Each structure stands twice: as C-alpha cells, then as structure tokens.
C-alpha cells in the first residue's frame, strides 16, 4: 500500500511482524499492541527502532511511559465513519507528548487529510486515487478552523472575539470612552 507524507509518496522502511514471527535483532520493526504488551522488555532491549500498531479500541494511555522510546505508532481507521483514531492521535500528541511518526492506516480517505494533519498524523497509508494531491492541499484547504488543537491555528470563535470584542481589544463595553458600566439599581 502506498505510504504518503506531505512531501509525497515514500518507501516504507518498516517490517511488519505477525505476532508469531521471530523478532530480528536489528532493523525497523512494527508489532501489534498485543505483542508489545507481552514482549515489551525484549523489544526495547533489541537494536533498532520499534513501532506499535494500535487498533482504534486499544488504550493509548498504556503507552504513556514508552512514547519517547517508540519511533512509530500506527492508528487504524476500520471505516471512514469511525473517528476514534482521531482521538487517539490527539491524546498521543497533546497529552502524552509523542514526537515520533504517527501513521494513519486502514480506510484513509482524502477528505480526511486536513483533519488528520490537525490531529497530529504525519504519514498515511491510502490506496485512494488522488490522495497525494489532496494531501498537498490539505493544510491550506480551510482558512478557518473550529476545534482547537496543538497545531497553533486559532479557532473561529477566538478570531471572532479578537476582531469584534472591545474587551479583548482592551476596552470595556459600556461608555463612549470605554469606561466600566455602572450598575443601576432599581428602587421600586
């Protein structure tokens, strides 16, 4: 399956290991989450980069103490309407501080590319025709975003507040000179 990055199609250097395949002493290997849990110490002791493939039902928090040791984490999209891998990606990047390659696998469609990038994915396996071109345009497809992420883009609501709210610009609404409004107390 083609592997895409924003720079284009790249060769996949990772060797995917079935759970019953012996682990080579070196080289880049990708193992299932189940295998990671049962052979974690041995996998970390070997020479060479290690990656873990997660299903969208696997708890990413279980990798919290190992995110700095992993070079690749793949998150699986079983169907386009299942967005749990988006949440997993944000947890890995924003809460657990994962800095390695984060790859989307499974039913990865070009319409999802802008959202996947915002969640922290930086590699994509897709057989969809036109995915590479869509990925090239994905960062600039939307000029305004609605949900906050760690990508540094301001949300629509924040931008609206900055441009229209006198409180945000340093003035308090109420008077012609921006003075604080006085409270009027009714005496009935």
BAKOL-867705 format. One line per 3 residues: number of its first residue (from 0); their letters; for each residue x, z, y of N, C-alpha, C, O, CB. Coordinates in nm, 3 decimals. Atoms other than C-alpha are relative to their C-alpha. Glycine has a CB too. Layout:
BEGIN
NUM	A	X/Z/Y/X/Z/Y/X/Z/Y/X/Z/Y/X/Z/Y  ... .
//
This chain:
BEGIN
0	XXX	0.085/0.000/-0.118/0.000/0.000/0.000/0.089/0.000/0.124/0.189/0.071/0.127/-0.096/0.122/0.000  -0.082/0.003/-0.121/0.137/-0.082/0.346/0.004/0.135/0.072/-0.096/0.206/0.079/-0.053/-0.107/0.096  -0.019/-0.122/-0.077/0.277/0.208/0.547/0.023/-0.040/0.145/0.116/-0.114/0.176/0.120/0.086/-0.055 .
3	XXX	-0.007/0.033/-0.143/0.222/0.186/0.923/0.048/0.119/0.081/0.013/0.234/0.054/-0.136/-0.047/0.051  -0.033/-0.093/-0.107/0.383/0.366/1.210/-0.029/-0.076/0.129/-0.059/-0.195/0.124/0.152/0.050/-0.007  0.028/0.070/-0.127/0.333/0.287/1.578/0.099/-0.113/0.024/0.068/-0.207/0.097/0.004/0.099/0.117 .
6	XXX	-0.100/0.106/-0.016/0.649/0.076/1.558/-0.027/-0.120/-0.090/0.036/-0.224/-0.073/0.138/0.055/-0.029  0.033/0.111/0.090/0.497/-0.142/1.284/-0.002/0.042/-0.145/-0.005/0.161/-0.176/0.098/-0.112/0.019  -0.002/-0.027/0.144/0.499/-0.172/0.906/0.142/0.040/-0.040/0.239/-0.023/0.001/-0.050/-0.125/-0.082 .
9	XXX	-0.130/-0.048/0.046/0.781/0.021/0.739/-0.002/0.016/-0.152/-0.108/0.026/-0.213/0.036/0.135/0.068  -0.013/-0.027/0.143/0.910/0.065/0.385/-0.022/0.149/-0.023/0.022/0.232/0.057/0.139/-0.045/-0.053  0.022/-0.140/0.035/0.801/0.387/0.219/0.116/0.047/-0.087/0.129/0.003/-0.201/-0.137/0.020/-0.074 .
12	XXX	-0.117/-0.046/0.078/1.118/0.569/0.106/-0.032/0.112/-0.099/0.054/0.153/-0.176/0.108/0.047/0.095  0.036/-0.116/0.082/0.927/0.847/-0.073/-0.039/-0.042/-0.141/-0.107/-0.142/-0.161/-0.113/0.077/0.065  0.038/0.019/0.139/0.895/0.866/-0.450/-0.111/0.098/-0.032/-0.092/0.220/-0.025/0.123/0.019/-0.096 .
15	XXX	0.114/-0.086/0.037/0.552/0.997/-0.555/0.015/0.040/-0.146/0.030/-0.044/-0.234/-0.137/-0.074/0.025  -0.016/-0.051/0.136/0.578/1.217/-0.860/-0.134/0.048/-0.055/-0.206/0.124/0.010/0.103/0.112/-0.003  0.116/-0.055/0.071/0.297/1.276/-1.106/0.036/0.143/-0.038/0.153/0.179/-0.044/-0.038/-0.086/-0.127 .
18	XXX	-0.024/-0.142/0.029/0.257/1.642/-1.198/0.083/0.022/-0.126/0.147/0.127/-0.141/-0.131/0.071/-0.013  -0.076/-0.016/0.123/0.416/1.583/-1.539/0.134/-0.075/0.000/0.204/-0.075/-0.101/-0.083/-0.045/-0.116  -0.126/0.074/-0.011/0.711/1.371/-1.417/0.113/0.097/0.038/0.095/0.180/0.127/-0.011/-0.114/0.105 .
21	XXX	-0.114/-0.087/-0.038/1.052/1.545/-1.409/0.042/-0.027/0.144/0.038/-0.141/0.192/0.120/-0.023/-0.096  -0.044/0.011/-0.140/1.179/1.613/-1.058/0.147/-0.037/0.003/0.230/0.032/-0.057/-0.025/0.133/0.077  -0.142/0.036/-0.010/1.502/1.430/-0.976/0.077/0.103/0.084/0.018/0.173/0.166/0.016/-0.142/0.061 .
24	XXX	-0.084/-0.098/-0.069/1.793/1.638/-0.845/0.012/-0.029/0.150/0.031/0.063/0.229/0.139/0.002/-0.062  -0.007/0.034/-0.142/1.801/1.448/-0.516/-0.094/-0.116/0.029/-0.160/-0.168/-0.060/0.146/-0.034/0.042  0.092/0.106/-0.042/1.611/1.187/-0.319/-0.126/0.057/0.062/-0.153/0.177/0.053/-0.036/-0.088/-0.118 .
27	XXX	0.122/-0.039/-0.070/1.287/1.197/-0.124/-0.117/-0.002/-0.098/-0.155/-0.109/-0.147/-0.027/-0.093/0.122  0.109/-0.007/0.096/1.003/1.319/-0.346/-0.125/0.060/0.063/-0.117/0.151/0.146/0.041/0.081/-0.122  0.132/-0.046/-0.045/0.632/1.372/-0.279/-0.073/0.054/-0.121/-0.090/-0.016/-0.221/-0.082/-0.116/0.069 .
30	XXX	0.068/-0.065/0.112/0.448/1.617/-0.505/-0.140/0.043/0.044/-0.168/0.055/0.163/0.081/0.121/-0.052  0.136/-0.048/-0.029/0.088/1.731/-0.530/0.006/0.146/0.047/0.106/0.215/0.024/-0.092/-0.013/-0.125  0.008/-0.139/-0.044/-0.020/2.059/-0.376/0.002/0.094/-0.120/0.063/0.201/-0.113/-0.129/0.022/0.083 .
33	XXX	0.000/-0.084/0.121/-0.082/2.199/-0.727/0.142/0.018/-0.053/0.182/0.128/-0.089/-0.090/-0.062/-0.110  -0.138/-0.010/0.049/0.273/2.118/-0.831/0.085/0.083/0.097/0.170/0.160/0.053/0.061/-0.141/-0.018  -0.073/-0.078/-0.100/0.408/2.263/-0.506/-0.021/0.149/-0.024/0.074/0.227/-0.020/-0.046/-0.039/0.143 .
36	XXX	0.030/-0.142/0.020/0.232/2.593/-0.573/0.067/0.055/-0.126/0.113/0.170/-0.125/-0.150/0.020/-0.009  -0.057/-0.053/0.124/0.363/2.623/-0.929/0.152/-0.013/-0.008/0.216/0.061/-0.082/-0.062/-0.071/-0.118  -0.145/0.021/0.010/0.720/2.496/-0.871/0.069/0.007/0.136/0.173/-0.055/0.156/0.029/-0.135/-0.065 .
39	XXX	-0.050/-0.007/-0.137/0.784/2.584/-0.505/0.148/0.034/0.007/0.224/-0.037/0.073/-0.079/0.102/0.078  -0.140/-0.045/-0.008/1.115/2.769/-0.556/0.095/-0.108/-0.052/0.198/-0.134/0.010/0.019/0.130/-0.081  -0.086/0.104/0.057/1.262/2.496/-0.777/0.005/-0.123/0.090/0.110/-0.186/0.105/-0.049/-0.039/-0.140 .
42	XXX	0.004/0.116/-0.090/1.151/2.223/-0.537/0.084/0.024/0.125/0.153/-0.066/0.172/-0.146/-0.032/0.039  -0.078/-0.033/-0.119/1.307/2.400/-0.239/0.149/0.008/-0.031/0.232/-0.015/0.057/-0.048/0.131/0.060  -0.141/-0.016/0.037/1.633/2.457/-0.431/0.069/-0.134/-0.023/0.192/-0.140/-0.022/0.011/0.086/-0.125 .
45	XXX	-0.060/0.130/0.029/1.688/2.087/-0.504/0.057/-0.062/0.128/0.026/-0.021/0.239/-0.103/-0.095/-0.063  -0.055/0.074/-0.114/1.887/1.849/-0.282/-0.099/-0.111/0.034/-0.157/-0.173/-0.055/0.143/-0.058/-0.032  0.086/0.110/-0.042/1.683/1.605/-0.080/-0.130/0.047/0.060/-0.177/0.157/0.031/-0.028/-0.090/-0.116 .
48	XXX	0.125/-0.033/-0.068/1.370/1.601/0.131/-0.117/0.013/-0.098/-0.122/-0.052/-0.202/-0.032/-0.106/0.104  0.119/-0.024/0.083/1.040/1.725/-0.012/-0.125/-0.020/0.083/-0.131/0.017/0.201/0.003/0.143/-0.060  0.130/0.019/-0.064/0.685/1.628/0.073/-0.110/0.051/-0.091/-0.094/0.058/-0.212/-0.022/-0.148/0.033 .
51	XXX	0.115/-0.051/0.075/0.347/1.766/-0.031/-0.123/-0.082/0.037/-0.150/-0.106/0.154/-0.023/0.152/0.029  0.125/0.075/-0.019/0.025/1.568/-0.079/-0.117/0.097/-0.013/-0.135/0.162/-0.116/-0.012/-0.117/-0.103  0.116/-0.089/0.001/-0.288/1.761/0.014/-0.129/-0.080/-0.011/-0.144/-0.185/0.050/-0.002/0.087/0.127 .
54	XXX	0.137/0.051/-0.002/-0.646/1.683/-0.074/-0.067/0.062/0.121/-0.017/0.160/0.176/-0.077/0.033/-0.135  0.065/-0.057/-0.118/-0.891/1.748/0.205/-0.069/0.133/-0.029/-0.127/0.194/0.061/-0.102/-0.099/0.055  0.055/-0.130/0.036/-1.009/2.057/0.017/0.109/0.106/-0.017/0.077/0.223/-0.038/-0.080/-0.013/-0.128 .
57	XXX	-0.110/-0.095/0.016/-0.664/2.219/-0.008/0.020/0.080/0.128/0.008/0.026/0.238/0.130/-0.075/-0.038  -0.020/-0.084/-0.119/-0.593/2.512/0.226/0.138/-0.021/0.062/0.239/0.014/0.002/-0.018/0.148/-0.037  -0.129/0.024/-0.065/-0.322/2.410/0.472/0.071/0.130/0.036/0.194/0.133/0.048/-0.020/-0.084/0.127 .
60	XXX	-0.061/-0.128/-0.033/-0.265/2.776/0.556/0.096/0.046/-0.108/0.185/0.126/-0.081/-0.108/0.105/0.022  -0.089/-0.037/0.110/-0.098/2.811/0.216/0.141/-0.054/0.021/0.235/-0.008/-0.043/-0.055/-0.052/-0.133  -0.131/0.056/-0.031/0.190/2.603/0.359/0.065/0.065/0.123/0.173/0.024/0.164/-0.011/-0.149/0.021 .
63	XXX	-0.045/-0.058/-0.127/0.235/2.826/0.666/0.146/0.042/0.000/0.217/0.017/0.097/-0.085/0.119/0.034  -0.140/-0.047/0.002/0.566/2.978/0.558/0.099/-0.111/-0.034/0.220/-0.089/-0.029/0.014/0.113/-0.101  -0.088/0.108/0.043/0.704/2.641/0.447/0.000/-0.123/0.091/0.068/-0.220/0.060/-0.038/-0.042/-0.136 .
66	XXX	0.010/0.122/-0.082/0.620/2.397/0.729/0.136/-0.047/0.051/0.157/-0.167/0.067/-0.093/0.024/0.117  -0.132/0.041/-0.049/0.979/2.399/0.855/0.087/-0.059/-0.112/0.188/-0.122/-0.084/0.072/0.119/0.063  -0.077/0.050/0.114/1.104/2.310/0.506/-0.051/-0.133/-0.053/0.016/-0.199/-0.132/0.000/0.101/-0.111 .
69	XXX	0.061/0.123/0.052/0.874/2.015/0.444/0.025/-0.116/0.096/0.013/-0.102/0.218/-0.152/0.019/-0.022  -0.028/0.119/-0.081/0.963/1.667/0.565/-0.118/-0.093/0.010/-0.125/-0.175/0.101/0.117/-0.075/-0.057  0.118/0.086/0.002/0.632/1.500/0.480/-0.118/0.079/-0.054/-0.106/0.151/-0.153/0.025/-0.126/-0.086 .
72	XXX	0.127/-0.049/0.052/0.274/1.615/0.439/-0.098/-0.116/0.010/-0.116/-0.174/0.116/-0.052/0.127/0.079  0.103/0.104/-0.002/0.010/1.363/0.338/-0.136/0.068/-0.007/-0.155/0.164/-0.082/0.018/-0.102/-0.117  0.138/-0.050/-0.001/-0.357/1.430/0.409/-0.091/-0.114/-0.040/-0.081/-0.225/0.013/-0.040/0.058/0.140 .
75	XXX	0.081/0.105/0.061/-0.618/1.238/0.214/-0.140/-0.008/0.062/-0.208/0.093/0.079/-0.011/0.023/-0.149  0.136/0.030/-0.045/-0.935/1.078/0.353/-0.071/-0.070/-0.116/-0.049/-0.189/-0.138/0.000/-0.091/0.131  0.065/0.063/0.115/-1.157/1.017/0.045/-0.104/-0.105/0.040/-0.127/-0.201/-0.033/-0.066/0.106/-0.085 .
78	XXX	0.095/0.099/-0.053/-1.417/0.830/0.254/-0.002/0.014/0.152/0.034/0.119/0.206/-0.144/0.019/-0.061  -0.010/0.001/-0.147/-1.450/0.737/0.621/-0.084/0.107/0.067/-0.052/0.149/0.178/-0.040/-0.135/0.052  0.089/-0.098/-0.062/-1.729/0.988/0.686/0.044/0.144/-0.024/-0.024/0.237/0.020/-0.140/-0.019/-0.050 .
81	XXX	-0.049/-0.135/0.029/-1.526/1.287/0.564/0.118/0.030/0.092/0.226/-0.025/0.073/0.042/0.013/-0.151  -0.102/-0.024/-0.101/-1.327/1.427/0.855/0.080/0.127/-0.018/0.146/0.172/0.076/-0.063/0.004/0.130  -0.073/-0.126/0.018/-1.177/1.740/0.702/0.151/-0.016/0.020/0.218/0.079/0.062/-0.026/0.055/-0.139 .
84	XXX	-0.145/0.020/-0.019/-0.827/1.587/0.712/0.038/0.004/0.148/0.152/0.036/0.181/0.044/-0.134/-0.062  -0.027/-0.015/-0.143/-0.855/1.572/1.093/0.025/0.147/0.033/0.120/0.180/0.104/-0.119/-0.055/0.085  -0.015/-0.143/-0.024/-0.900/1.949/1.097/0.129/0.052/-0.061/0.199/0.133/0.000/-0.119/0.078/-0.057 .
87	XXX	-0.126/-0.041/0.063/-0.613/1.995/0.854/0.119/-0.041/0.086/0.214/0.036/0.103/0.012/-0.062/-0.141  -0.111/0.049/-0.082/-0.387/1.783/1.076/0.017/0.087/0.125/0.129/0.124/0.159/-0.025/-0.147/0.041  -0.010/-0.083/-0.120/-0.470/1.984/1.387/0.052/0.139/-0.032/0.132/0.194/0.043/-0.135/0.010/0.070 .
90	XXX	-0.052/-0.131/0.041/-0.411/2.311/1.203/0.151/-0.005/-0.025/0.225/0.082/0.019/-0.073/0.049/-0.127  -0.143/0.013/0.029/-0.074/2.190/1.079/0.083/-0.014/0.128/0.185/0.053/0.143/0.026/-0.120/-0.090  -0.078/0.025/-0.122/0.044/2.065/1.419/-0.013/0.114/0.101/0.088/0.163/0.154/-0.045/-0.131/0.065 .
93	XXX	0.023/-0.092/-0.111/-0.114/2.314/1.659/0.015/0.147/-0.035/0.066/0.224/0.046/-0.136/-0.022/0.054  -0.010/-0.142/0.035/-0.131/2.644/1.471/0.124/0.032/-0.083/0.187/0.136/-0.066/-0.122/0.042/-0.076  -0.112/-0.028/0.090/0.139/2.612/1.207/0.131/-0.061/0.048/0.236/-0.035/-0.011/-0.032/-0.051/-0.138 .
96	XXX	-0.121/0.054/-0.061/0.387/2.418/1.422/0.074/-0.103/-0.083/0.195/-0.118/-0.069/0.092/0.110/0.031  -0.066/0.099/0.085/0.457/2.146/1.166/0.055/-0.115/0.083/-0.017/-0.173/0.165/-0.098/-0.054/-0.106  -0.068/0.104/-0.077/0.708/1.893/1.305/0.036/-0.125/-0.080/0.080/-0.224/-0.022/0.124/0.057/0.060 .
99	XXX	-0.039/0.113/0.084/0.764/1.659/1.010/-0.101/-0.114/0.005/-0.193/-0.113/0.087/0.019/0.046/-0.142  0.091/0.115/0.007/0.591/1.334/0.919/-0.135/0.045/-0.055/-0.142/0.115/-0.156/0.059/-0.112/-0.088  0.136/-0.029/0.042/0.214/1.367/0.889/-0.069/-0.133/-0.026/-0.094/-0.211/0.066/-0.078/0.085/0.107 .
102	XXX	0.049/0.131/0.042/0.066/1.078/0.694/-0.145/0.005/-0.046/-0.185/0.094/-0.122/0.088/-0.054/-0.113  0.139/0.016/0.043/-0.298/0.972/0.653/-0.004/-0.096/-0.118/0.054/-0.204/-0.113/-0.090/-0.052/0.117  0.014/0.084/0.119/-0.384/0.833/0.309/-0.147/-0.012/-0.037/-0.231/0.062/0.013/0.082/0.057/-0.117 .
105	XXX	0.137/0.017/0.047/-0.697/0.712/0.137/-0.074/-0.105/0.079/-0.021/-0.213/0.105/-0.075/0.131/0.007  0.085/0.094/-0.072/-0.978/0.542/0.326/0.031/0.010/0.150/-0.046/0.067/0.227/-0.151/0.028/-0.027  -0.048/-0.005/-0.138/-0.786/0.500/0.653/-0.038/-0.132/0.068/0.011/-0.239/0.029/0.156/0.024/0.007 .
108	XXX	0.054/0.119/-0.066/-0.964/0.257/0.887/0.052/-0.011/0.143/0.086/0.089/0.206/-0.152/0.003/0.000  -0.055/0.023/-0.133/-0.852/0.100/1.214/-0.080/0.069/0.110/-0.023/0.107/0.212/0.006/-0.148/0.028  0.081/-0.069/-0.101/-1.143/0.256/1.406/0.040/0.146/0.017/0.012/0.207/0.120/-0.147/-0.008/-0.037 .
111	XXX	-0.039/-0.141/-0.003/-0.998/0.598/1.326/0.137/0.023/0.063/0.172/0.137/0.093/-0.001/0.055/-0.140  -0.140/-0.014/-0.045/-0.645/0.530/1.454/0.015/0.082/0.128/0.101/0.170/0.132/0.059/-0.137/0.022  -0.019/-0.081/-0.122/-0.690/0.669/1.809/-0.022/0.150/-0.025/0.049/0.233/0.031/-0.093/-0.047/0.110 .
114	XXX	0.031/-0.140/0.026/-0.840/0.991/1.676/0.105/0.064/-0.090/0.140/0.181/-0.074/-0.139/0.013/-0.064  -0.106/-0.052/0.087/-0.579/1.029/1.404/0.127/0.028/0.079/0.193/0.130/0.057/0.029/-0.100/-0.114  -0.118/-0.023/-0.085/-0.299/0.991/1.659/-0.016/0.127/0.082/0.078/0.205/0.094/0.023/-0.120/0.093 .
117	XXX	0.022/-0.119/-0.082/-0.455/1.259/1.879/0.007/0.127/-0.082/0.040/0.233/-0.028/-0.135/-0.009/0.069  -0.007/-0.118/0.087/-0.471/1.497/1.582/0.139/0.025/-0.054/0.163/0.129/-0.115/-0.096/-0.016/-0.115  -0.137/-0.023/0.040/-0.102/1.452/1.510/0.054/-0.089/-0.111/0.170/-0.075/-0.149/0.014/0.138/-0.041 .
120	XXX	-0.051/0.092/0.102/-0.078/1.181/1.244/0.101/-0.095/0.063/0.083/-0.138/0.177/-0.117/-0.080/-0.067  -0.098/0.095/-0.050/0.227/0.960/1.283/0.036/-0.108/-0.103/0.123/-0.191/-0.078/0.125/0.072/0.042  -0.018/0.104/0.102/0.213/0.750/0.964/-0.134/-0.019/-0.070/-0.213/0.074/-0.085/0.114/0.038/-0.103 .
123	XXX	0.132/0.035/0.052/-0.078/0.571/0.799/0.014/-0.099/-0.115/0.085/-0.199/-0.104/-0.090/-0.060/0.111  0.010/0.096/0.110/-0.141/0.404/0.464/-0.137/-0.066/0.012/-0.240/0.000/0.006/0.020/0.069/-0.141  0.127/0.071/-0.013/-0.404/0.135/0.505/0.015/-0.142/-0.050/0.115/-0.209/-0.026/-0.049/0.001/0.147 .
126	XXX	0.005/0.139/0.045/-0.496/-0.191/0.339/-0.093/-0.083/0.087/-0.112/-0.202/0.061/-0.043/-0.008/-0.146  0.096/0.071/-0.084/-0.744/-0.285/0.611/0.070/-0.106/0.084/0.171/-0.080/0.150/-0.075/0.097/0.091  -0.054/0.110/-0.080/-0.674/-0.619/0.771/-0.013/0.035/0.148/-0.118/0.082/0.193/-0.074/-0.134/-0.032 .
129	XXX	0.000/-0.028/-0.143/-0.580/-0.578/1.138/0.036/0.142/0.037/0.034/0.177/0.155/-0.133/-0.030/0.055  -0.031/-0.139/-0.031/-0.477/-0.213/1.107/0.121/0.012/0.091/0.120/0.093/0.184/0.024/0.079/-0.128  -0.122/-0.006/-0.082/-0.132/-0.273/1.257/-0.027/-0.030/0.146/0.024/0.039/0.235/0.103/-0.096/-0.052 .
132	XXX	0.035/0.036/-0.139/-0.274/-0.441/1.568/-0.084/0.110/0.064/-0.065/0.143/0.181/-0.076/-0.135/0.004  0.083/-0.108/-0.052/-0.534/-0.167/1.608/0.084/0.123/0.032/0.059/0.191/0.132/-0.110/0.037/-0.101  -0.087/-0.115/-0.024/-0.265/0.099/1.582/0.084/-0.020/0.126/0.109/0.075/0.200/0.092/0.024/-0.121 .
135	XXX	-0.077/0.030/-0.121/-0.062/-0.073/1.854/-0.081/0.030/0.126/-0.025/0.076/0.225/0.044/-0.147/0.000  0.088/-0.023/-0.115/-0.360/-0.047/2.092/-0.061/0.139/0.005/-0.121/0.177/0.106/-0.111/-0.102/-0.001  0.073/-0.126/0.016/-0.479/0.295/1.976/0.025/0.102/0.111/-0.069/0.168/0.155/0.034/0.061/-0.131 .
138	XXX	-0.030/-0.102/-0.102/-0.301/0.515/2.234/-0.065/-0.030/0.135/-0.091/0.062/0.213/0.149/0.013/0.019  0.056/0.036/-0.130/-0.448/0.322/2.527/-0.144/-0.047/-0.008/-0.200/-0.093/0.092/0.084/-0.108/0.063  0.136/0.048/0.018/-0.789/0.238/2.385/-0.100/0.074/0.087/-0.190/0.013/0.144/-0.040/0.012/-0.145 .
141	XXX	0.092/-0.082/-0.079/-0.967/0.525/2.561/0.076/0.058/0.119/0.181/0.120/0.103/-0.062/0.114/-0.085  -0.065/-0.053/-0.119/-0.880/0.616/2.919/-0.032/0.147/0.021/0.042/0.217/0.090/-0.041/-0.080/0.122  0.043/-0.138/-0.014/-1.064/0.949/2.896/-0.034/0.054/-0.139/-0.090/-0.017/-0.222/-0.122/0.012/0.097 .
144	XXX	0.029/-0.064/0.127/-1.092/1.192/2.607/-0.089/0.122/0.023/-0.091/0.177/0.133/0.130/0.040/-0.074  0.092/-0.111/-0.014/-1.345/1.467/2.541/0.048/0.129/-0.066/0.017/0.238/-0.018/-0.133/-0.037/-0.057  -0.045/-0.119/0.070/-1.177/1.704/2.297/0.145/0.031/0.032/0.228/-0.059/0.036/-0.019/-0.016/-0.150 .
147	XXX	-0.139/-0.036/-0.027/-0.862/1.899/2.379/0.084/-0.003/-0.127/0.037/0.038/-0.233/0.008/0.138/0.065  -0.099/-0.008/0.108/-0.557/1.856/2.154/0.134/0.030/0.064/0.142/0.050/0.185/0.005/-0.134/-0.085  -0.135/-0.030/-0.048/-0.187/1.918/2.187/0.074/-0.124/0.050/0.195/-0.118/0.069/0.079/0.067/-0.108 .
150	XXX	-0.069/0.123/-0.042/-0.114/1.560/2.299/0.022/-0.009/0.151/0.078/-0.107/0.200/-0.077/-0.120/-0.046  -0.027/-0.005/-0.143/-0.109/1.657/2.666/-0.100/-0.071/0.088/-0.088/-0.066/0.211/0.132/-0.055/0.024  0.098/0.071/-0.081/-0.405/1.448/2.777/-0.110/0.097/0.044/-0.160/0.177/-0.036/-0.061/-0.119/-0.078 .
153	XXX	0.108/-0.082/-0.050/-0.661/1.618/2.999/-0.134/-0.052/-0.046/-0.153/-0.173/-0.060/0.004/0.006/0.152  0.133/0.040/0.044/-1.020/1.616/2.884/-0.085/-0.046/0.118/-0.052/-0.019/0.234/-0.069/0.115/-0.074  0.090/0.050/-0.104/-1.303/1.451/3.077/-0.053/0.114/0.086/-0.060/0.101/0.208/-0.116/-0.078/-0.063 .
156	XXX	0.055/-0.112/-0.078/-1.450/1.786/3.178/0.105/0.060/0.094/0.072/0.095/0.207/-0.055/0.108/-0.094  -0.106/-0.053/-0.085/-1.117/1.911/3.313/0.031/-0.096/0.116/0.047/-0.053/0.230/0.128/0.025/-0.082  -0.024/0.099/-0.105/-1.056/1.588/3.504/-0.113/0.000/0.103/-0.089/-0.009/0.223/0.015/-0.141/-0.060 .
159	XXX	0.115/-0.003/-0.091/-1.407/1.603/3.649/0.008/0.122/0.090/-0.017/0.112/0.210/-0.132/0.001/-0.080  -0.013/-0.122/-0.080/-1.352/1.962/3.763/0.109/-0.013/0.106/0.089/0.027/0.220/0.029/0.120/-0.091  -0.110/0.014/-0.095/-1.021/1.880/3.926/-0.034/-0.092/0.116/0.014/-0.071/0.227/0.123/-0.053/-0.071 .
162	XXX	0.031/0.097/-0.105/-1.169/1.590/4.122/-0.122/0.035/0.083/-0.138/-0.016/0.194/-0.019/-0.134/-0.061  0.124/-0.025/-0.073/-1.502/1.736/4.227/-0.021/0.145/0.042/-0.100/0.170/0.133/-0.114/-0.042/-0.082  0.028/-0.140/-0.028/-1.486/2.113/4.235/0.087/0.053/0.112/0.210/0.051/0.102/0.019/0.082/-0.125 .
165	XXX	-0.079/-0.060/-0.107/-1.383/2.274/4.563/0.071/0.128/-0.045/0.175/0.163/0.011/-0.089/0.031/0.120  -0.066/-0.121/0.049/-1.300/2.592/4.369/0.134/-0.038/-0.061/0.235/0.029/-0.037/-0.089/0.075/-0.104  -0.124/0.044/0.063/-1.041/2.405/4.167/0.098/-0.050/0.107/0.219/-0.030/0.094/-0.028/-0.110/-0.105 .
168	XXX	-0.087/0.052/-0.106/-0.907/2.238/4.484/0.043/0.109/0.097/0.121/0.081/0.188/-0.069/-0.111/0.075  -0.043/-0.109/-0.085/-0.868/2.579/4.649/-0.105/0.045/0.101/-0.076/0.133/0.182/0.123/-0.040/0.071  0.107/-0.041/-0.092/-1.197/2.609/4.841/-0.113/0.060/-0.080/-0.141/0.019/-0.192/-0.050/-0.118/0.084 .
171	XXX	0.118/-0.060/0.061/-1.492/2.826/4.758/-0.121/-0.065/0.062/-0.130/-0.073/0.185/-0.002/0.156/0.020  0.119/0.060/-0.058/-1.826/2.654/4.797/-0.083/0.106/0.071/-0.096/0.218/0.020/-0.083/-0.070/-0.108  0.085/-0.097/-0.068/-2.047/2.825/5.047/-0.006/-0.023/0.149/-0.115/-0.030/0.206/0.048/0.139/-0.026 .
174	XXX	0.001/0.017/-0.144/-1.943/2.773/5.402/0.071/-0.126/0.039/0.140/-0.188/-0.042/0.063/0.118/0.067  -0.064/0.123/-0.045/-1.825/2.484/5.613/0.152/0.009/-0.001/0.219/-0.093/-0.013/-0.049/-0.035/0.137  -0.145/-0.018/0.000/-1.474/2.629/5.625/0.050/0.051/-0.134/0.168/0.084/-0.149/0.041/0.096/0.110 .
177	XXX	-0.041/-0.043/0.132/-1.474/2.730/5.261/0.002/0.151/-0.018/0.059/0.200/-0.115/0.133/-0.054/-0.031  -0.002/-0.144/0.017/-1.531/3.099/5.320/-0.093/0.041/-0.114/-0.180/-0.034/-0.157/-0.042/0.070/0.131  0.080/-0.050/0.112/-1.682/3.310/5.047/-0.145/0.013/0.041/-0.175/0.050/0.155/0.054/0.135/-0.050 .
180	XXX	0.142/-0.014/-0.032/-2.056/3.306/5.030/-0.037/0.147/0.011/0.015/0.230/-0.064/-0.088/-0.070/-0.107  0.046/-0.138/-0.011/-2.227/3.623/5.144/-0.122/0.015/-0.087/-0.202/-0.078/-0.102/-0.031/0.039/0.149  0.117/-0.025/0.082/-2.480/3.779/4.918/-0.112/0.047/0.090/-0.097/0.139/0.170/0.030/0.105/-0.111 .
183	XXX	0.115/-0.045/-0.079/-2.815/3.806/5.072/-0.087/0.087/-0.089/-0.118/0.052/-0.202/-0.081/-0.120/0.057  0.082/-0.093/0.074/-3.021/4.099/4.963/-0.138/-0.003/0.065/-0.154/0.018/0.185/0.061/0.145/-0.001  0.138/0.004/-0.052/-3.393/4.066/4.998/-0.054/0.140/0.016/-0.037/0.225/-0.071/-0.092/-0.082/-0.094 .
186	XX	0.066/-0.130/-0.018/-3.576/4.358/5.141/-0.149/-0.025/0.007/-0.199/-0.077/0.106/0.051/0.075/0.131  0.147/0.020/0.003/-3.938/4.347/5.044/-0.072/0.126/0.023/-0.195/0.128/0.024/-0.044/-0.057/-0.131 .
//
